[in-house]
Amino acid sequence: MSMNNRKMKNSLVRLSTVYILTFALVVSTFTISFAPRIGAEPIENNPPDIPSEPNPINGSMNVSISANLSWICEDPDGDPVVFDVYFGTESPPELVASNHTNTSYNPGTMNYSTHYYWKIIAWDNQSLSSEGPEWEFTTVEKINSPPNMPNNESPSNGSTGIAIDVILSWDGGDPDEEDTVHYDVYFGNTSDPALVKNNQTNTSYQPIELLDYNTMYYWRIVAWDNHNASTEGPLWVFTTKQETELSVTISKPLENKFYFNDVERFDLGRNTIVYGPITITAEVISDSSIERVEFYADGKLLGQVNETPYEWYWRPIIQFNGMSLTRTIKVVVYDTEGMSASDEINITKWRFHILPWLLVGAAFGSRLILHTTVSGLFYNFQQSRFSVSFYAIRARYRTVGPFKTQRGVLNFKQCKGGFIIGPLSMSRVGLFHRFAYGSFTFIGNIHMEKIGFGQAFLSRMFQRRTNTVGNVGSLFTILRNLRS
């Protein structure tokens, strides 16, 4: 082999060796970092940082009672962190929240002037923890508020007609719920009322004595709390009522009523009828105390009572005053001031008698039977068993029946009607008592004829002469009669 060939072969060997070494170096560079590390140490977990920078600042004073607690805490490994919160008025404080995720905590409204303790323990997700120091602070001292202004007064300011036994009342209280309130009461009949009651807890006051009638009174309330703070209310005023006059009213029996065995049955026209026993009842009005109430019948004392109800059960036997059954009931009341008052009523009193039933029947029958009532001035009034006649100088009449109601005026008319029924009230006056004034009722319609008064007068004279001598007298006889 020639020299040149040996040199060329050696160069190729060296070049191949360089390529192989270079390739091995490149491969080793990219494969060494991804190969597993045999026997390497694990990465160590670190606990959270110790909680710090508390708010409120440790040892601070005058902290608001609504303050929140806050702190700073992180984890060096970036792990998530939760917190246990300890809080209270004693050391060490008690656990109030666990696994809390925020770095702030609301303890709620705290008490005034109170010392609180708190601390935070931080935990990561690897169950490692860091306990913070115990912090403390004191809340602000409470600022006292004065009591509320007295208001909602009774009697209301400026009111009138107030009872003389009035009780004063008002609303009070204090904005600080834990405070107690008491009141001073000023009261009198001048615009600068005197202190009449102090240190009372009630929101009402009754004057010791009855007030005067028709008098203006002034009053004021001053409220005090247990911190000696006070609030003075406005000056209020009221006027008492006028004195009520003592009076009594008979409320049973009532006028124009019919009572049967102590029970009101129906209305009557113009009379009060009591059949059987009756409870006499009186209503009394007085500002003073009542001493007694006396009950009378026809001036005779039946009895007396001194307390409500003012009643007396009257059970008399039938009694006539001549032919009258009228009785007078009277009630007299006396008060403790020496004053008295009375009331009375006239009644028609029966007991086991047929007359009231006849009158009641007549009252109802009067609306079913045609009848006429006449009232006024009459001349030559005459009646018989079956009819009535009269000359109406000036009168009024009213006819009532089932299907007829009529009224009118009678001036200088000769009239006739049926027989008299019901009451007859006539007063006779004048020459020969031929003039009469009054009222009466008769059956049926009224029949009338208009004639002059002179004609009626002469007719009466001729009639009188005929009845006495049997023939018509002359004018001379008529004049002689007028002179007799």
C-alpha positions as CSV (number, residue, x, y, z in Angstrom):
1,M,0.0,0.0,0.0
2,S,1.3,3.3,-0.9
3,M,2.0,6.1,1.6
4,N,-0.7,8.2,0.2
5,N,-3.4,5.6,0.7
6,R,-2.4,5.0,4.3
7,K,-2.7,8.8,5.0
8,M,-6.1,8.9,3.4
9,K,-7.4,6.0,5.4
10,N,-6.2,7.5,8.7
11,S,-7.9,10.8,7.9
12,L,-11.2,9.0,7.3
13,V,-10.9,7.2,10.6
14,R,-10.3,10.4,12.5
15,L,-13.2,12.1,10.8
16,S,-15.5,9.3,11.6
17,T,-14.4,9.4,15.2
18,V,-15.2,13.1,15.5
19,Y,-18.7,12.6,14.0
20,I,-19.5,9.8,16.4
21,L,-18.3,11.8,19.5
22,T,-20.2,14.9,18.4
23,F,-23.4,12.9,17.9
24,A,-23.0,11.2,21.3
25,L,-22.5,14.6,23.0
26,V,-25.7,16.0,21.4
27,V,-27.8,13.0,22.3
28,S,-26.5,13.1,25.9
29,T,-27.4,16.8,26.1
30,F,-31.2,16.3,25.3
31,T,-31.7,13.0,27.1
32,I,-30.0,13.6,30.5
33,S,-32.6,16.1,31.8
34,F,-35.6,13.8,31.0
35,A,-34.2,10.7,32.6
36,P,-35.5,9.8,36.0
37,R,-33.5,10.9,39.0
38,I,-32.7,7.9,41.0
39,G,-32.6,8.5,44.8
40,A,-33.6,12.4,44.7
41,E,-35.0,14.2,48.0
42,P,-38.9,15.3,48.0
43,I,-39.9,19.1,48.0
44,E,-40.7,20.3,51.6
45,N,-44.2,22.0,52.4
46,N,-44.1,25.2,54.4
47,P,-46.9,26.3,56.9
48,P,-48.8,29.5,56.4
49,D,-47.4,32.8,57.5
50,I,-48.2,33.8,61.1
51,P,-51.3,36.2,61.0
52,S,-50.2,39.8,61.5
53,E,-51.3,43.4,61.2
54,P,-54.5,43.1,63.3
55,N,-57.3,45.6,63.0
56,P,-58.3,46.9,65.5
57,I,-54.6,47.4,66.5
58,N,-53.5,45.4,69.5
59,G,-54.1,47.4,72.7
60,S,-56.3,50.1,71.0
61,M,-59.0,52.0,72.9
62,N,-62.4,53.6,72.0
63,V,-63.1,51.0,69.3
64,S,-66.5,51.2,67.7
65,I,-69.0,48.7,69.0
66,S,-69.8,47.8,65.3
67,A,-66.1,47.3,64.2
68,N,-65.0,44.3,62.1
69,L,-61.8,42.3,62.9
70,S,-59.2,41.9,60.1
71,W,-55.6,40.6,59.6
72,I,-53.0,39.7,57.0
73,C,-51.8,36.1,56.3
74,E,-50.5,34.3,53.2
75,D,-48.8,30.9,52.5
76,P,-45.2,30.8,51.2
77,D,-46.0,27.8,49.0
78,G,-49.1,29.5,47.6
79,D,-51.3,27.0,49.2
80,P,-55.0,27.9,49.9
81,V,-55.4,29.0,53.6
82,V,-58.4,28.9,56.0
83,F,-58.7,30.4,59.5
84,D,-60.0,29.6,62.9
85,V,-61.2,32.8,64.7
86,Y,-61.1,33.1,68.5
87,F,-63.0,36.0,70.1
88,G,-64.4,36.9,73.5
89,T,-64.2,39.0,76.7
90,E,-62.0,36.5,78.5
91,S,-58.4,35.3,77.9
92,P,-57.9,32.9,76.2
93,P,-60.9,33.7,73.9
94,E,-63.2,30.9,72.7
95,L,-63.5,29.6,69.1
96,V,-66.3,31.5,67.3
97,A,-65.6,30.5,63.6
98,S,-63.7,27.7,61.9
99,N,-62.6,27.1,58.3
100,H,-63.2,30.8,57.7
101,T,-61.9,31.8,54.2
102,N,-61.8,35.6,54.5
103,T,-59.2,37.7,56.3
104,S,-61.9,39.6,58.1
105,Y,-64.7,38.7,60.6
106,N,-67.8,40.5,61.8
107,P,-68.3,39.9,65.6
108,G,-71.7,41.7,65.6
109,T,-72.6,44.7,67.8
110,M,-70.3,44.7,70.8
111,N,-70.9,46.2,74.2
112,Y,-69.8,49.6,75.3
113,S,-66.7,50.0,77.5
114,T,-65.8,46.4,77.2
115,H,-62.3,44.7,76.9
116,Y,-62.1,42.0,74.1
117,Y,-59.5,39.4,73.2
118,W,-59.0,37.6,69.9
119,K,-56.5,35.6,67.8
120,I,-56.3,33.8,64.5
121,I,-54.9,30.3,63.6
122,A,-54.1,29.8,59.8
123,W,-54.3,26.4,58.1
124,D,-53.1,25.3,54.7
125,N,-54.5,22.4,52.6
126,Q,-51.6,20.2,53.9
127,S,-53.0,20.6,57.5
128,L,-50.1,22.7,58.6
129,S,-51.0,25.7,60.8
130,S,-49.6,28.9,62.2
131,E,-51.1,30.4,65.4
132,G,-51.1,34.1,65.7
133,P,-50.6,36.0,68.9
134,E,-53.5,37.0,71.2
135,W,-54.6,40.6,70.5
136,E,-56.9,42.8,72.6
137,F,-58.8,46.1,72.4
138,T,-61.4,48.1,74.4
139,T,-64.7,49.5,72.9
140,V,-65.8,53.1,73.2
141,E,-67.6,54.4,76.3
142,K,-71.3,54.9,75.7
143,I,-72.6,58.5,75.3
144,N,-75.8,58.8,77.2
145,S,-78.9,60.3,75.5
146,P,-81.4,62.3,77.6
147,P,-85.0,61.0,77.9
148,N,-87.6,61.5,75.2
149,M,-89.6,64.7,75.2
150,P,-92.9,64.0,77.1
151,N,-95.7,64.0,74.5
152,N,-99.2,62.6,73.6
153,E,-100.7,64.4,76.6
154,S,-104.2,63.7,77.9
155,P,-106.2,65.9,78.3
156,S,-104.9,67.3,75.0
157,N,-103.4,70.8,75.2
158,G,-106.1,73.5,75.0
159,S,-109.0,71.1,75.5
160,T,-112.2,72.2,77.3
161,G,-115.1,70.5,79.1
162,I,-112.8,68.2,81.1
163,A,-114.2,66.2,84.0
164,I,-113.2,67.4,87.5
165,D,-111.9,63.9,88.4
166,V,-109.6,63.8,85.3
167,I,-106.4,61.6,85.3
168,L,-103.4,63.2,83.5
169,S,-101.3,60.9,81.3
170,W,-98.5,61.2,78.7
171,D,-95.9,59.2,76.8
172,G,-92.2,59.3,77.7
173,G,-89.4,56.8,77.5
174,D,-85.7,57.0,76.6
175,P,-83.7,56.3,73.4
176,D,-81.3,54.2,75.4
177,E,-83.4,51.1,76.0
178,E,-81.4,50.1,79.1
179,D,-82.0,53.4,80.9
180,T,-84.7,53.8,83.5
181,V,-86.9,57.0,83.4
182,H,-88.8,58.7,86.2
183,Y,-90.9,61.9,86.1
184,D,-91.6,65.1,87.9
185,V,-95.2,66.4,87.7
186,Y,-96.0,70.1,87.8
187,F,-99.7,71.0,88.1
188,G,-101.8,74.0,89.1
189,N,-104.2,76.8,88.1
190,T,-101.4,79.3,87.3
191,S,-99.1,79.5,84.3
192,D,-96.1,78.5,86.6
193,P,-97.5,75.3,88.1
194,A,-96.0,73.9,91.3
195,L,-94.3,70.5,91.7
196,V,-96.9,68.1,93.0
197,K,-95.1,64.8,92.4
198,N,-91.5,63.9,91.8
199,N,-89.5,60.8,91.0
200,Q,-92.5,58.7,89.9
201,T,-92.1,56.0,87.3
202,N,-95.7,55.9,86.0
203,T,-96.8,58.0,83.0
204,S,-100.0,59.1,84.6
205,Y,-101.1,61.3,87.6
206,Q,-104.4,61.9,89.3
207,P,-104.8,65.1,91.3
208,I,-105.4,64.4,95.0
209,E,-108.6,66.5,95.2
210,L,-111.4,67.1,92.7
211,L,-110.8,70.0,90.4
212,D,-112.9,73.2,90.4
213,Y,-115.6,73.6,87.7
214,N,-115.0,75.9,84.8
215,T,-111.3,76.5,85.7
216,M,-108.2,76.6,83.6
217,Y,-105.4,74.3,84.7
218,Y,-101.7,74.2,83.7
219,W,-99.3,71.2,83.8
220,R,-95.8,70.1,82.7
221,I,-93.7,66.9,82.9
222,V,-89.9,66.7,83.4
223,A,-88.3,63.4,82.5
224,W,-85.1,62.1,84.2
225,D,-82.9,59.1,83.3
226,N,-80.7,57.1,85.7
227,H,-77.6,59.1,84.4
228,N,-79.3,62.3,85.8
229,A,-80.0,63.6,82.3
230,S,-83.4,65.4,82.0
231,T,-85.8,66.6,79.3
232,E,-88.4,69.2,80.2
233,G,-91.8,68.9,78.4
234,P,-93.9,71.9,77.1
235,L,-96.5,73.7,79.2
236,W,-100.0,72.2,78.6
237,V,-103.3,73.7,79.6
238,F,-107.0,72.5,79.8
239,T,-110.3,73.8,81.1
240,T,-112.7,71.9,83.3
241,K,-116.4,71.7,82.4
242,Q,-119.3,73.7,83.6
243,E,-121.1,72.3,86.6
244,T,-124.0,70.1,85.7
245,E,-127.3,71.0,87.4
246,L,-128.9,68.2,89.4
247,S,-131.9,66.8,87.5
248,V,-134.2,63.8,87.6
249,T,-136.5,62.4,84.9
250,I,-139.1,59.7,85.3
251,S,-138.3,57.3,82.5
252,K,-141.1,54.8,83.4
253,P,-144.0,55.2,83.1
254,L,-143.8,57.6,80.1
255,E,-146.5,60.0,78.9
256,N,-149.1,58.8,76.5
257,K,-148.3,55.1,77.0
258,F,-150.4,52.1,78.0
259,Y,-148.7,49.7,80.6
260,F,-150.1,46.3,81.4
261,N,-148.5,44.5,84.4
262,D,-145.3,46.6,84.2
263,V,-144.8,46.2,80.5
264,E,-145.3,49.0,77.9
265,R,-147.8,47.8,75.3
266,F,-148.7,50.6,72.9
267,D,-149.0,54.4,72.5
268,L,-152.1,56.4,73.5
269,G,-153.4,59.7,72.3
270,R,-153.2,61.9,75.3
271,N,-153.2,59.9,78.5
272,T,-151.0,57.5,80.4
273,I,-152.8,54.4,81.6
274,V,-151.2,51.9,84.0
275,Y,-153.0,48.6,84.5
276,G,-151.6,46.5,87.3
277,P,-148.3,47.0,89.1
278,I,-145.6,49.4,87.7
279,T,-141.8,49.8,88.3
280,I,-141.3,53.6,88.7
281,T,-137.9,54.3,87.2
282,A,-135.9,57.6,87.5
283,E,-132.8,58.8,85.6
284,V,-130.6,61.1,87.6
285,I,-127.9,63.5,86.2
286,S,-125.5,65.0,88.7
287,D,-121.8,65.8,89.1
288,S,-122.1,65.2,92.9
289,S,-122.8,62.0,94.8
290,I,-126.5,61.1,95.2
291,E,-127.7,60.9,98.8
292,R,-131.2,59.4,98.2
293,V,-134.1,59.3,95.7
294,E,-137.6,59.4,97.1
295,F,-140.8,58.1,95.4
296,Y,-144.3,59.5,96.0
297,A,-147.8,58.7,94.9
298,D,-150.4,61.5,95.5
299,G,-148.1,63.2,97.9
300,K,-147.6,60.0,100.0
301,L,-144.0,58.7,100.4
302,L,-143.8,55.2,98.9
303,G,-140.1,54.7,99.8
304,Q,-136.5,55.7,98.9
305,V,-133.3,54.3,97.5
306,N,-129.7,55.5,97.7
307,E,-128.0,53.6,94.9
308,T,-128.6,52.8,91.2
309,P,-130.8,51.7,89.7
310,Y,-133.2,54.3,91.1
311,E,-136.5,52.2,91.0
312,W,-139.5,51.5,93.1
313,Y,-142.0,48.7,92.5
314,W,-145.5,50.2,93.1
315,R,-148.5,47.9,93.5
316,P,-151.4,49.9,94.7
317,I,-155.1,49.0,95.0
318,I,-157.6,50.8,92.9
319,Q,-158.4,54.3,94.3
320,F,-160.9,56.9,93.1
321,N,-160.7,60.6,93.5
322,G,-164.4,61.2,93.3
323,M,-165.0,59.5,89.9
324,S,-161.4,60.1,88.7
325,L,-158.7,57.4,88.6
326,T,-155.9,60.0,88.1
327,R,-152.9,59.5,90.3
328,T,-149.8,61.6,90.5
329,I,-146.3,60.0,90.7
330,K,-143.4,62.2,91.9
331,V,-139.7,61.5,92.3
332,V,-137.4,63.7,94.4
333,V,-133.6,63.4,94.4
334,Y,-131.1,64.8,96.9
335,D,-127.3,65.0,96.4
336,T,-124.6,65.3,99.0
337,E,-124.2,69.0,98.4
338,G,-127.7,69.7,99.7
339,M,-129.3,70.3,96.3
340,S,-132.6,68.6,95.2
341,A,-134.6,68.2,92.1
342,S,-138.0,66.5,91.2
343,D,-140.1,65.3,88.4
344,E,-143.7,64.1,88.3
345,I,-146.3,62.6,86.0
346,N,-150.1,62.1,86.1
347,I,-151.4,58.7,85.2
348,T,-154.7,56.9,85.1
349,K,-154.3,53.9,87.4
350,W,-156.5,50.8,87.3
351,R,-156.2,47.4,88.8
352,F,-158.7,44.7,87.8
353,H,-161.2,47.1,86.4
354,I,-163.2,47.0,83.1
355,L,-163.0,50.7,82.4
356,P,-159.5,50.8,80.8
357,W,-160.5,48.1,78.3
358,L,-163.5,50.1,77.3
359,L,-161.4,53.2,76.7
360,V,-158.8,51.3,74.8
361,G,-161.5,49.7,72.7
362,A,-162.9,53.1,72.1
363,A,-159.5,54.4,71.1
364,F,-159.2,51.7,68.4
365,G,-162.8,51.9,67.4
366,S,-162.6,55.6,66.8
367,R,-160.6,54.9,63.7
368,L,-163.2,52.5,62.4
369,I,-166.4,54.6,63.2
370,L,-167.1,57.8,61.3
371,H,-167.1,60.7,63.9
372,T,-166.6,64.4,64.0
373,T,-164.8,66.6,66.6
374,V,-165.7,70.3,66.9
375,S,-164.0,73.0,68.9
376,G,-164.7,76.7,69.2
377,L,-167.4,79.3,70.2
378,F,-171.1,78.1,70.0
379,Y,-174.6,79.4,70.7
380,N,-177.6,77.5,71.7
381,F,-175.8,74.1,72.1
382,Q,-178.4,71.3,72.6
383,Q,-178.0,67.6,72.8
384,S,-180.4,64.6,73.1
385,R,-179.9,60.9,73.3
386,F,-179.6,60.6,69.6
387,S,-178.4,64.0,68.2
388,V,-176.7,67.3,68.9
389,S,-177.4,70.7,67.4
390,F,-175.6,74.1,67.8
391,Y,-175.0,77.4,66.1
392,A,-171.2,77.7,65.4
393,I,-170.2,81.3,65.7
394,R,-166.5,80.5,65.1
395,A,-165.3,76.9,65.2
396,R,-163.2,74.2,63.6
397,Y,-164.2,70.6,62.9
398,R,-162.5,67.4,61.9
399,T,-164.3,64.3,60.5
400,V,-162.5,61.0,60.6
401,G,-163.7,57.5,59.4
402,P,-162.5,54.4,57.7
403,F,-162.7,56.0,54.2
404,K,-162.9,59.7,55.0
405,T,-160.9,62.4,56.6
406,Q,-162.1,66.0,56.4
407,R,-161.5,69.2,58.2
408,G,-162.7,72.8,58.0
409,V,-163.9,76.1,59.5
410,L,-167.4,76.8,60.8
411,N,-168.3,80.5,60.9
412,F,-172.0,81.5,61.6
413,K,-173.5,78.2,60.7
414,Q,-176.4,76.2,62.1
415,C,-175.1,72.6,62.6
416,K,-176.4,69.2,63.5
417,G,-174.8,65.8,64.1
418,G,-175.2,62.4,65.8
419,F,-175.1,61.6,69.5
420,I,-172.2,62.7,71.6
421,I,-169.3,60.3,72.2
422,G,-166.0,60.7,74.0
423,P,-165.0,63.7,76.2
424,L,-167.3,66.8,76.4
425,S,-165.5,69.9,77.5
426,M,-167.8,73.0,77.5
427,S,-167.9,76.2,79.4
428,R,-171.2,78.1,79.3
429,V,-171.3,81.9,79.4
430,G,-173.4,84.9,78.5
431,L,-177.1,85.6,78.3
432,F,-179.1,82.6,79.6
433,H,-175.8,80.7,79.5
434,R,-176.6,80.1,75.8
435,F,-173.1,80.8,74.7
436,A,-170.6,78.0,75.1
437,Y,-166.8,77.5,74.5
438,G,-165.1,74.1,74.3
439,S,-164.9,70.9,72.3
440,F,-167.0,67.7,71.8
441,T,-167.2,64.7,69.5
442,F,-170.3,63.1,68.0
443,I,-171.1,60.2,65.7
444,G,-171.3,60.8,61.9
445,N,-170.8,63.7,59.6
446,I,-171.6,67.3,60.4
447,H,-174.6,68.9,58.7
448,M,-174.5,72.6,58.4
449,E,-176.7,75.5,57.2
450,K,-175.5,79.1,56.9
451,I,-177.8,81.6,58.7
452,G,-177.2,84.9,60.3
453,F,-176.6,85.2,64.0
454,G,-179.7,87.4,64.5
455,Q,-181.9,84.8,62.8
456,A,-180.5,82.1,65.0
457,F,-181.0,84.3,68.1
458,L,-184.6,85.1,67.2
459,S,-185.2,81.4,66.4
460,R,-184.0,80.5,69.9
461,M,-186.3,83.1,71.5
462,F,-189.3,81.8,69.5
463,Q,-188.4,78.3,70.4
464,R,-188.1,79.1,74.1
465,R,-191.5,80.9,74.1
466,T,-193.2,78.0,72.3
467,N,-191.9,75.6,74.8
468,T,-193.2,77.6,77.7
469,V,-196.7,78.9,76.5
470,G,-197.4,76.7,73.5
471,N,-197.8,79.5,70.9
472,V,-195.6,82.1,69.2
473,G,-195.1,85.2,71.2
474,S,-195.1,88.7,69.9
475,L,-192.1,90.9,69.5
476,F,-193.1,92.5,72.7
477,T,-193.0,89.2,74.5
478,I,-189.5,88.5,73.0
479,L,-188.2,91.9,74.3
480,R,-189.8,91.2,77.7
481,N,-187.9,87.9,77.8
482,L,-184.7,89.6,77.0
483,R,-185.3,91.9,80.0
484,S,-186.0,89.0,82.3
